[in-house]
Amino acid sequence: MASGEDDGSVEEKDNHKKRTISPFALAWLTFYNIAMTAGWMVLAVAMIRFYFEKGTHKGLYKSISKTLKFFQTFAVLEILHCAVVRTSVIVTGVQVSSRIFMVWFVTNSIKQIQNEESVLLFLVVWTVTEITRYSFYTFNLLNHLPYFIKWARYNLFIILYPVGVAGELMTIYAALPIVQKSGMFSVRLPNKYNVSFDYYYFLIIVMISYIPLFPQLFFHMLRQRRKVLHGEVFVEKDD
């Protein structure tokens, strides 16, 4: 699910597992998470500055789109990071791919919806989530994790996750009539490949997929919250 806090590149591990990460991997992951924290902070500042200067959210997406696309696409490396820190490839893959899909194939491609309030909604949620998440990973790697960052990491998602998902779903819903009318990304028969694809119905399927995926990922984070903040132990299979 695109808006939730995934179990990303550097989940909190015990000291023994941390020692199994090579110095090179540790250096790279630290650099990566510092860079991503800085990137999302730049986005946060840009969003705040734009709103104070313009007094409206209209035009905001266009003004930050290049930075957003760069840092969100760069997050694809987190799938590779799972092999280093032994976290869930499936959870991370769903999170990252859904975010990239929302950026490139929905909001960026369908310019008519870029000024929707729902876009602002998920952008704010993503920004707060990612600043918190990457800060957590960075300090955790450095073995200097302030409690308030740990608390934010495992509490803010309770509100941010459903709000962000609502923003994404409303954005996709707003895109449906435009996609249906334009026929964008669709392939009609007859053609030499003898295949058809309707992007309008594909988006509907994407929206429906939130029904089974949202509870799974949300409760996954709740289990992580109970384990990290309250010391409860869960036995989960490696993906």
N, C-alpha and C positions, 0 to 999 in steps of 0.2 A: 504494500500500500504506500502510496507516494508521500503522504504527509507525516506518517508516524516516525518515531525514532526507531530505526532499525538496529540490528545487533551488529552492525557495521564492522569496520576494519580492525578496531582495537577494543574489544570488550574487556571489562575488568577481569583480570586473571589473578590467581594466587601467585605468590612469589616464585614457586618452583617453575610454573609454566612460563613466567616472564623470563626466567634465566635461559630457557631453551631458545629464545629468539637471538639470532646472531647479531653481533654489533652493527653490521652493515644494515640488516633489516630494521633494527631498532632506530638507527640514525635516519633511514629513509622514512619510516613510519612517523617519527617525530617531526621531520621536515614537512611531510605531507599534511599532517594534522594541523601544524602551525600555519601552513599556507592556506588550508581550507578555512580555518578559523578567521584568518585575516581577510580572506576573500569574502566571506559572508558578512563580516563586519563592515567591509567596504560597501557591500550591497545595502546593509542596514542604514549606514550614513547617507548613501545616495538617495534612498527612499524617503528618509526623514527630510533631507534638504529639499528634495523635489516638492514634497507636500507643503513645506513652509513657504517656498518660493512661488508655487503655482496656486496653492490653496485648493487643489483638487487632485484626485488620483488619475484623472484622464491624461493619458500620455506617459504615465509612469512606466508601464511595461516597456514601451519603446525606448525610453531613456536608459533603462538598465539591462536591456535584453542581451547585449553582447557579453557583459560581465556575467549575467545569470547563466547563459548558455555555456560559457567557458567553464565555470566552476561546477555546474551541475553535470556536464559531460565528463569532466575530469574525475568525477566520483566513480566512474566505471572501474577505476583501478581498485576499488574496495572489494570487488569480486575476487581479484587476484590476491588481495591481502588476506582473504579468508584462509588461504593455504598456509600462510605464515603464522597466524594467530589462532587457527583452529576454531573458527566460528562458523555459523551456519551459512553455507553458500546459498541455499534456497531463500532464506529470509533476506539476505543482503541482495541477492539477484532480483527478487521481486521489488524491493524498495527502490533500487537504483534504476532498473529498467522502467518502472512506472513513472518515476520522476522525469527521466529523459523523454519518455513518450509524451508526458504532459507539456514539456517545454518545446520540443521540436515538432511534434506531429499534431498538437492541438493549439496551444496558445500562439506559438510562433508562426504556424502555417495558416491559421484562420484569423487574419488581422481584425476582422469585424468584432471579435469578442475580447480584444485586448484591453478595452476600457471597462469591461464588466466588473462590478464590485466583487464578484466571486473570485476574480483573478487577484485582486488586492488581498482578499481574505487568505488564499492559500500562499501567496507570496510572503505575507507577514508571518504566517505559521511556519513556513519553511525556514525563514531567516532566523527566527527565535530558536527553533529546533536545532538548526545546524550550528549556530554559534555555541549553544549549550553542549551539543554532542561532541563537536570537535575540540572544544575546550576540555571536556571531560577526558577524551582520549589523550590529549597532549599532556595534561597534568598527571594522568595515570601512568603514562609511559615514563615520565620523569620522577615517579614515586613521590610526588608532592601534590596530592589531590585534596584541595580544600573541600570541606564538608558541604558548603553551600552549593558548589558545582555538582557534587554527587547528588545532593538533594534535588536540585533543579533537573538534572538528567533523568531521575527516576520518579518525578512527580508532575512536572509540567506536561508530559505527554498525555496525562489523563484528560486534560482539557484540550490541548493542542491537536492531538490525533483526530478526534471526531470533528473538530472545527475545520481542520485542514482537509479532511476527506469530504466534508460537506462543500467546501469551496471548490474542490476538484470536480465533484459530481455536478454541481451547478454550472461550472464552466463547460463541461462536456455537453450537458443538456442544452446550454445556450448555443452550442456549435451545431447541434443536430439539424435544424432547419436550413442553415447555410450550407452544410455539407450535402444535404439531400437535394437542394436546389442546384448547386454547382456541379455535383458529381465528382468532386475532387478525390484523388487517390483511388478512384474506382476503375475497374476494368470490365467492360461490357462485351457480351457475345454478339456477333461472332468475331473471333480474332484467330490469328494463326496458331496461338498456343492453346486454343480451345478451353480457356479457363475464364472464370468471372470472379470478381471481388467487389463487394459493395462496402465502402468505407462507412457509410451511414449505419448499416447494421452491425459492422464491426465495433463502432463506438457504443452501440447499445449493449453488445456483448461485454465490452470492457466495463460499462457501468454495472451490469448484472454481476460481473466477477467480484465486485467490491463486497457483495453480500456474504460469500463464504470466506473471502480473504481478510476482510477487516476484523472479524472476531478472532481469527487465528493469530494475527499479528498483534492485536491489542492485548490478548490474554498472554501471549508470549512475553510482551513487555511487563505485564503485571507479575508474571513468574520471576522475571529478572529483578524486578523491584523488590519482591519479597525476599529473594535470595541475597541481594546486595545490601538492602537496608535493614532486613530483619533476620538475616542469617539462616533462612530456610534452605534446605537442600533438595534439589530436584535432579533426577536422573534422566537425561535426555540423550537420545541417540545422535551420533555425529552424522551430518549429511554428507 
